[in-house]
Amino acid sequence: LPPESILLLYTDGLVESRDRPIDVGMDQLRHHAGALARRLDRWSVDDFCDELLARIAPRGDDVALLALRLPEA
């Protein structure tokens, strides 16, 4: 992985729910994670995770999210 990359590990509850197919959830994850990653020069990884969860986490399901930002080269 390139320096300063973000590695996301998550459970299916982040991208899938009874009323949202997994394909839609994956598209939302890619879109929002990509947009938010551009702000990491001003945000912490915690802020990134909080905002990502606020944008896409479905209500009523458990979600686990782990984000790791690699250091600069």
Legacy VTK file of the C-alpha trace (Angstrom):
# vtk DataFile Version 3.0
C-alpha trace
ASCII
DATASET POLYDATA
POINTS 73 float
0.000 0.000 0.000
1.277 3.495 -0.758
2.303 5.806 2.088
-0.611 7.618 3.744
-3.115 5.071 2.433
-6.116 4.241 4.564
-6.984 0.623 5.201
-10.608 0.039 6.215
-11.798 -3.155 7.856
-15.498 -3.399 8.547
-18.371 -5.758 9.138
-21.165 -6.261 6.637
-23.472 -4.108 8.766
-21.728 -1.047 7.328
-22.628 -1.807 3.729
-25.687 -4.051 3.861
-29.110 -3.937 5.462
-32.561 -5.366 4.860
-33.587 -2.358 2.800
-30.237 -1.698 1.081
-28.490 -4.216 -1.170
-24.789 -4.759 -0.585
-23.917 -3.303 -4.012
-25.527 0.001 -3.093
-23.751 0.011 0.272
-20.368 -0.708 -1.350
-20.899 2.142 -3.832
-21.736 4.496 -0.967
-18.673 3.355 0.968
-16.352 3.964 -2.003
-17.881 7.366 -2.715
-17.888 8.718 0.833
-14.598 7.175 1.954
-12.867 8.619 -1.113
-14.315 12.070 -0.522
-13.494 12.045 3.179
-9.955 10.736 2.636
-9.119 13.991 0.849
-9.765 15.815 4.151
-7.374 13.776 6.260
-4.756 16.500 6.146
-7.154 18.432 8.440
-8.890 15.527 10.186
-7.846 12.711 12.450
-8.637 9.102 11.560
-11.210 9.172 14.372
-12.958 12.124 12.732
-12.854 10.269 9.410
-14.535 7.209 10.945
-17.155 9.257 12.776
-18.120 11.117 9.615
-18.125 7.974 7.473
-20.415 6.214 9.943
-22.720 9.225 10.097
-23.014 9.234 6.307
-23.549 5.580 5.490
-24.141 3.336 8.510
-27.633 1.878 8.336
-29.783 2.183 11.414
-30.705 -0.939 13.297
-27.656 -3.084 12.582
-24.408 -3.529 14.429
-21.319 -2.129 12.723
-17.621 -2.500 13.410
-15.154 -0.225 11.625
-11.391 -0.142 11.950
-9.315 2.366 10.011
-5.551 2.453 9.771
-3.678 5.289 8.110
-0.199 4.364 6.972
2.604 6.791 7.817
4.371 9.015 5.328
7.281 7.486 3.451
LINES 1 74
73 0 1 2 3 4 5 6 7 8 9 10 11 12 13 14 15 16 17 18 19 20 21 22 23 24 25 26 27 28 29 30 31 32 33 34 35 36 37 38 39 40 41 42 43 44 45 46 47 48 49 50 51 52 53 54 55 56 57 58 59 60 61 62 63 64 65 66 67 68 69 70 71 72
